[in-house]
Amino acid sequence: EEIEMLRKASEITDIGQKAVKKALNERKEGKIFTENEIAGIGTLAMRKAGSNYEWTFTGNQEIGSGYRASYTFNGCTPATNKKVEEGESLLVDLHSEYGCYLGDLSHNYVLGKCPDDLKKFNDVYEQLCYALIDNMKPGVTFDECYQAVRKVAEKEGYANDLFFGIG
């Protein structure tokens, strides 16, 4: 029964992310969303699906765009009235609560054309994620996973930007 409740909470965050993605994809040319509006789109969809609460300790959904999309040490980014500009990185981290069980799902977006430097960074980030996943196996220590990820970061010139926690 508990596993089903966890699944339901996770499904609710999926619904929130789908609503955000749909709104971003269907926006009219020139339409600019604020981070708060994006949080509201996800929250409304999740509430309609049965979520009772945005549980994160930041007190809201975590939406960050541009410079706010990646703070040092992975600081949380509660939504603000900052306008999300074309070509910026956008972090959408949604949280649901269903029967005291929690859902959490984060997606990254870029509105419009992705600048070349951000595309390179996103490609490296994807490599880092796969290096982490590929090394998360029984018997492999945290440090061994970290070293595998760091090796990719060093090769691509991002070693100094790597946060040691690897979320």
C-alpha positions as CSV (number, residue, x, y, z in Angstrom):
1,E,0.0,0.0,0.0
2,E,2.8,2.4,0.8
3,I,4.6,1.7,-2.5
4,E,1.3,2.6,-4.3
5,M,1.1,5.9,-2.4
6,L,4.7,6.7,-3.4
7,R,3.9,5.9,-7.0
8,K,0.8,8.1,-6.9
9,A,2.8,11.0,-5.5
10,S,5.4,10.5,-8.3
11,E,2.7,10.3,-10.9
12,I,1.3,13.6,-9.7
13,T,4.7,15.3,-10.3
14,D,4.8,13.8,-13.8
15,I,1.4,15.5,-14.4
16,G,2.8,18.8,-13.2
17,Q,5.8,18.5,-15.5
18,K,3.7,17.6,-18.5
19,A,1.5,20.7,-17.8
20,V,4.6,23.0,-17.6
21,K,6.1,21.5,-20.8
22,K,2.8,21.9,-22.7
23,A,2.4,25.5,-21.6
24,L,6.0,26.3,-22.6
25,N,5.6,24.5,-26.0
26,E,2.3,26.1,-26.8
27,R,3.1,29.7,-25.7
28,K,2.5,32.3,-28.3
29,E,5.5,34.0,-29.9
30,G,6.6,36.8,-27.6
31,K,4.8,35.3,-24.5
32,I,7.1,35.5,-21.6
33,F,6.4,33.6,-18.4
34,T,7.7,34.5,-14.9
35,E,9.1,31.8,-12.7
36,N,6.1,32.2,-10.4
37,E,3.7,31.7,-13.4
38,I,5.6,28.4,-14.2
39,A,5.3,27.3,-10.6
40,G,1.6,28.1,-10.7
41,I,1.0,26.0,-13.9
42,G,2.7,23.0,-12.3
43,T,1.1,23.4,-8.9
44,L,-2.4,23.8,-10.4
45,A,-2.1,20.6,-12.5
46,M,-0.8,18.7,-9.5
47,R,-3.5,20.0,-7.2
48,K,-6.1,18.9,-9.7
49,A,-4.5,15.5,-9.7
50,G,-4.7,15.2,-5.9
51,S,-1.6,16.9,-4.5
52,N,-2.3,18.6,-1.1
53,Y,1.0,20.5,-0.5
54,E,4.2,21.8,-2.0
55,W,6.4,20.1,0.5
56,T,9.9,21.4,-0.3
57,F,11.7,23.3,2.5
58,T,12.0,26.3,0.2
59,G,8.2,26.7,0.7
60,N,7.3,26.4,-2.9
61,Q,8.1,24.8,-6.2
62,E,11.8,25.4,-7.2
63,I,11.9,27.3,-10.4
64,G,15.1,29.0,-11.5
65,S,16.0,30.6,-14.8
66,G,19.2,32.0,-16.3
67,Y,21.8,32.8,-13.5
68,R,19.3,31.4,-11.0
69,A,19.2,27.9,-12.6
70,S,22.4,26.8,-11.1
71,Y,23.7,28.3,-7.9
72,T,26.9,27.2,-6.3
73,F,26.5,24.2,-4.1
74,N,23.1,23.4,-5.8
75,G,21.2,25.9,-3.7
76,C,17.4,25.7,-4.0
77,T,15.7,28.3,-6.1
78,P,12.2,29.3,-4.9
79,A,10.3,30.9,-7.8
80,T,10.4,34.7,-8.2
81,N,8.8,37.2,-10.6
82,K,12.0,37.0,-12.8
83,K,11.0,36.7,-16.4
84,V,12.3,33.6,-18.2
85,E,14.1,34.9,-21.3
86,E,14.7,33.1,-24.6
87,G,17.9,31.0,-24.6
88,E,18.2,30.8,-20.8
89,S,18.5,27.6,-18.9
90,L,15.3,26.9,-16.9
91,L,15.1,24.5,-13.9
92,V,11.6,23.3,-13.0
93,D,11.7,21.2,-9.8
94,L,8.2,20.2,-8.8
95,H,7.0,18.7,-5.5
96,S,3.8,17.0,-4.6
97,E,2.2,15.4,-1.5
98,Y,-0.4,12.7,-1.6
99,G,-1.6,11.1,1.6
100,C,1.6,12.2,3.4
101,Y,3.8,10.6,0.6
102,L,6.1,12.9,-1.4
103,G,6.8,13.3,-5.1
104,D,9.8,15.2,-6.5
105,L,10.7,15.6,-10.1
106,S,13.1,18.1,-11.8
107,H,13.4,18.9,-15.5
108,N,15.6,21.3,-17.3
109,Y,14.4,23.4,-20.3
110,V,15.8,25.9,-22.7
111,L,13.2,28.2,-24.3
112,G,13.9,29.0,-28.0
113,K,17.3,28.5,-29.6
114,C,19.9,27.1,-27.2
115,P,23.1,29.1,-27.3
116,D,26.2,27.1,-28.3
117,D,27.9,27.5,-24.9
118,L,24.8,26.3,-23.1
119,K,24.4,23.4,-25.5
120,K,28.0,22.3,-24.8
121,F,27.4,22.6,-21.0
122,N,24.1,20.6,-21.3
123,D,25.9,17.9,-23.3
124,V,28.6,17.6,-20.7
125,Y,26.0,17.6,-17.9
126,E,24.3,14.6,-19.6
127,Q,27.7,12.8,-19.8
128,L,28.1,13.4,-16.1
129,C,24.7,12.0,-15.3
130,Y,25.4,8.9,-17.3
131,A,28.8,8.4,-15.7
132,L,27.1,8.6,-12.3
133,I,24.3,6.2,-13.3
134,D,26.7,3.7,-14.9
135,N,28.8,3.6,-11.8
136,M,26.0,3.3,-9.2
137,K,26.2,-0.4,-8.5
138,P,26.2,-2.5,-5.4
139,G,29.7,-2.5,-3.9
140,V,30.8,0.7,-5.6
141,T,31.6,3.4,-3.0
142,F,30.4,7.0,-3.2
143,D,34.0,8.1,-3.8
144,E,34.4,5.7,-6.7
145,C,31.3,7.1,-8.3
146,Y,32.5,10.6,-7.7
147,Q,35.9,9.9,-9.2
148,A,34.3,8.4,-12.4
149,V,32.1,11.6,-12.7
150,R,35.1,13.8,-12.0
151,K,37.1,12.1,-14.7
152,V,34.5,13.2,-17.3
153,A,34.3,16.7,-15.9
154,E,38.1,17.0,-16.0
155,K,38.2,15.8,-19.7
156,E,35.6,18.4,-20.7
157,G,37.1,21.3,-18.7
158,Y,34.4,21.5,-16.0
159,A,36.2,19.9,-13.0
160,N,36.2,23.1,-11.0
161,D,32.5,23.5,-11.5
162,L,31.7,20.0,-10.1
163,F,29.8,19.9,-6.8
164,F,31.1,17.2,-4.6
165,G,27.6,16.1,-3.5
166,I,26.4,14.9,-7.0
167,G,22.8,15.0,-5.8
